[in-house]
Amino acid sequence: MKNIIQNINKAFDHRIRLGIMSVLMVNESADFTTLKELLGVTDGNLASHTKALETENYIMIEKQFIGKKPNTSYRVTTDGRKAFTAHIEALEKLISKT
């Protein structure tokens, strides 16, 4: 049981980070507004959690202008995909052991 818990990634402990990664794992990318609406979070909450995931190199943040409006989009990185997959597998093993 101890080995299973060690594979649970602390970066995904928070429900907002778990939600961000879940959305990005099944979509090529998502913009700030889409993530905010899907997850029901504030601008500040989303910004702080995406920054934490970017710091871990789990997501990539791309900022650009569309017309005169700023647009921020997010993509999962290869490292992020591997880490999140391992995290979900660890949770599944933990659930099946209890």
C-alpha positions as CSV (number, residue, x, y, z in Angstrom):
1,M,0.0,0.0,0.0
2,K,2.8,2.4,0.8
3,N,4.2,2.1,-2.8
4,I,0.9,3.1,-4.2
5,I,0.6,6.2,-2.1
6,Q,4.2,7.3,-3.1
7,N,3.1,7.4,-6.8
8,I,0.3,9.9,-6.0
9,N,1.6,13.2,-7.4
10,K,1.3,16.1,-4.9
11,A,1.1,18.6,-7.8
12,F,-2.4,17.2,-8.6
13,D,-3.6,17.2,-5.0
14,H,-5.9,20.2,-5.5
15,R,-9.2,19.8,-7.3
16,I,-8.6,22.7,-9.6
17,R,-5.2,21.3,-10.8
18,L,-6.9,17.9,-11.2
19,G,-9.6,19.6,-13.3
20,I,-7.1,21.6,-15.4
21,M,-5.1,18.5,-16.2
22,S,-8.3,16.4,-16.9
23,V,-9.5,19.0,-19.4
24,L,-6.1,19.3,-21.1
25,M,-5.6,15.6,-21.3
26,V,-8.6,15.2,-23.6
27,N,-8.3,18.4,-25.5
28,E,-5.4,19.7,-27.6
29,S,-5.6,23.0,-25.8
30,A,-8.0,25.2,-23.8
31,D,-8.1,28.9,-23.3
32,F,-8.4,30.8,-20.0
33,T,-12.1,31.5,-20.4
34,T,-13.0,27.9,-21.2
35,L,-11.1,26.5,-18.3
36,K,-12.6,29.2,-16.0
37,E,-16.1,28.3,-17.0
38,L,-15.7,24.6,-17.0
39,L,-14.1,24.6,-13.6
40,G,-16.2,27.3,-12.0
41,V,-13.2,29.2,-10.6
42,T,-12.1,32.8,-10.2
43,D,-9.5,34.4,-12.5
44,G,-7.0,34.5,-9.6
45,N,-7.5,30.9,-8.6
46,L,-7.1,29.7,-12.2
47,A,-4.0,31.8,-12.7
48,S,-2.3,30.6,-9.6
49,H,-3.0,26.9,-10.3
50,T,-1.9,27.1,-14.0
51,K,1.3,28.8,-12.9
52,A,2.0,26.0,-10.4
53,L,1.5,23.4,-13.1
54,E,3.7,25.4,-15.5
55,T,6.4,25.6,-12.9
56,E,6.4,21.8,-12.7
57,N,6.6,21.7,-16.5
58,Y,3.3,19.9,-16.7
59,I,1.5,22.5,-18.9
60,M,2.6,25.1,-21.4
61,I,1.1,28.6,-21.3
62,E,0.8,30.5,-24.6
63,K,-0.1,34.1,-24.7
64,Q,-1.1,35.9,-27.9
65,F,-3.5,38.5,-29.2
66,I,-6.5,37.7,-31.3
67,G,-7.3,41.0,-32.9
68,K,-6.8,43.4,-30.1
69,K,-7.9,41.0,-27.3
70,P,-5.3,39.0,-25.3
71,N,-5.8,35.3,-25.4
72,T,-4.1,32.8,-23.1
73,S,-4.2,29.1,-23.9
74,Y,-2.8,26.0,-22.2
75,R,-1.5,22.7,-23.4
76,V,-0.3,19.7,-21.5
77,T,3.4,18.9,-22.0
78,T,4.9,15.4,-22.6
79,D,6.1,15.4,-19.0
80,G,2.7,16.5,-17.8
81,R,0.9,13.7,-19.8
82,K,3.3,11.1,-18.3
83,A,3.0,12.5,-14.7
84,F,-0.8,12.7,-14.8
85,T,-1.2,9.3,-16.3
86,A,1.0,7.8,-13.6
87,H,-1.1,9.8,-11.0
88,I,-4.4,8.4,-12.3
89,E,-3.0,4.9,-12.4
90,A,-1.8,5.2,-8.8
91,L,-5.3,6.4,-7.7
92,E,-6.9,3.5,-9.6
93,K,-4.6,1.0,-7.9
94,L,-5.3,2.5,-4.5
95,I,-9.1,2.3,-5.1
96,S,-8.8,-1.3,-6.2
97,K,-6.8,-2.3,-3.1
98,T,-9.3,-0.9,-0.6
